Each structure stands twice: as C-alpha cells, then as structure tokens.
C-alpha cells in the first residue's frame, strides 16, 4: 500500500518519515556506499528540509518497505546542486511541471525475510512506481527527472517503464555509477507498469486507514497486545473478526494515556480513532468508558 507524506500531513506521520530515513541510510549509505550524511542511523539531507513529497510503500504490518522523494525543479534540487557533474556542463532543466525524483529504494531484506522470494521485491518496486507516477500525474506534473544507477535503470526497462531519454552522461558516484533519466507521467506509462506487475487495484491507502494501522502496530510492539498476521487487512477492510484475547484494563490504560497526552486536536482525534477501531474489532465494550471519561 502507498501513502503520500508531504508538508500538509508530515506532522501526523513523523513515525513513517523516521522509519523511511533509516531505510535510506541502510540502502544509500551501507549498501551502495554513496557519500551521504548519516546521523543516528538516519539519512537526511538539505533537500528534505524543503518540504518535498514522499511516496512511501508499506507492507501488511505497516513497516516502510519502499520510498522515493519528489521535489520541484524550480528551486534547489539534487541534479542542480549535488549531481551537476552528470550534466556535462549543461544547465539543469527547470519547469513547474518537471519534478525531480530521488532516493528511490526498496527494503529487500524485509521483503525477502521468512523465505519470501524476490517476487515480493518486484511487486513492491512496481507498486512504488505506480504510486509515484499516479501521484505526479494527478498533481499536474508532466515529467520526472531522476538520478538512478544502472541497476535501477535495468529495473525500469524490465518493468516496461524505460526512460524516454537521458540527460548528460553516466558518472561514478560512490560504489556505483549514476545517470539522469527522464520519464513522462502519462496514463500509458502507468498502464504499462500495471500490466507488467498484474496490479489492477488502487495502490493508495487512506491517511486514516494508515494511521489506524500504524497505531495498532505500535500498540503491538509495546507488548500490550499481540497483532495477528492479517492486522492490516482487518483494519483496511473493516473486517469484523475479533482481536486476540488481551487484558482490557491494559488497553484502557493505554488508550486513556494516549488521549491525555494529546497536545493538539488532531492527536486527540487519532487517539479516539484508535478506541473506535478496538471497539469495532470486539476488544470490549468497556473501552467506550475511555471516551466518556475524557
């Protein structure tokens, strides 16, 4: 599932962004050996401070498994300020309808755990491509320029999503070479990727559904409740199967603490939504008391 995190909702999804920055550190710093700044296990650069849009892919448990960053080319961006060597002295392309896509990565380690095959990686990659292109198209972006390595270039070609042109030339960047490629954000391109991957469903999840999934995941990780393997399906599809047996008092205490700790109306609404999810899934009617007492 895909969610867009940008300047409008980043305060609500700070936990997702934090996990995404950790994934980027593992991929670009550790695996690819790029010269990126990593602080406290997170890869964050100056362009992340410009309020870009992030297209983030999640697995069924709510973990970040893929991501890519979209940034306008009318201001500072990587190709104009960091990778200008790729342009061979030519000025960077700038247009309100041309956005830069960078930091495309997939968590192959998580996706291939427990005996899963590379098919999961391929599906996550294609879903991220579809999400990126559909987000761009509906935002009025006609083209994407992206800095990629030859591996990603081959992935794009294999998925029937080959760049229609390249800018400048390929140069060595860290352990791998890099190049600047151009992709159009047309419906035809999106349909080709969908056909290749066999993806016909809407890849985007609603913000509320993702927030519910993340809250449930954090609750499970805190040790308060054991999450079932199909937790996301229960939340995203409004399934009515009961959750595992837990101590209702613990859940009440947790929910009450979340409501009392809320600093804004949005945080309070998220906490109350969690109560609604747990009541709907059949934890115990007594959870209504948490709402009535607050």
C-alpha positions, 0 to 999 in steps of 0.5 A: 500500500502507498501513502503520500507524506508531504508538508500538509500531513508530515506532522501526523506521520513523523513515525513513517518519515523516521522509519523511511530515513533509516531505510535510506541510510541502510540502502544509500549509505551501507549498501551502495556506499554513496557519500551521504550524511548519516546521523543516528542511523538516519539519512537526511539531507538539505533537500528534505528540509524543503518540504518535498513529497514522499511516496512511501510503500508499506507492507501488511504490518505497516513497516516502510518497505519502499520510498522515493522523494519528489521535489520541484525543479524550480528551486534547489534540487539534487541534479542542480546542486549535488549531481551537476557533474552528470550534466556535462556542463549543461544547465539543469532543466527547470519547469513547474511541471518537471519534478525531480525524483530521488532516493528511490529504494526498496527494503529487500531484506524485509521483503525477502525475510521468512523465505519470501522470494524476490517476487515480493521485491518486484511487486513492491518496486512496481507498486512504488512506481505506480504510486509515484507516477499516479501521484505526479500525474494527478498533481499536474506534473508532466515529467520526472527527472531522476538520478538512478544507477544502472541497476535501477535503470535495468529495473525500469526497462524490465518493468516496461517503464524505460526512460524516454531519454537521458540527460548528460552522461553516466558518472561514478558516484560512490560504489556505483555509477549514476545517470539522469533519466527522464520519464513522462507521467502519462496514463500509458506509462502507468498502464504499462507498469500495471500490466507488467506487475498484474496490479489492477487495484488502487495502490493508495491507502487512506491517511486514516486507514494508515494511521489506524494501522500504524497505531495498532502496530505500535500498540503491538510492539509495546507488548500490550497486545499481540497483532495477528498476521492479517492486522492490516487487512482487518483494519483496511477492510473493516473486517469484523473478526475479533482481536486476540484475547488481551487484558482490557484494563491494559488497553484502557490504560493505554488508550486513556494515556494516549488521549491525555497526552494529546497536545493538539486536536488532531492527536486527540482525534487519532487517539479516539480513532484508535478506541473506535477501531478496538471497539469495532474489532470486539476488544470490549465494550468497556473501552467506550468508558475511555471516551466518556471519561475524557 
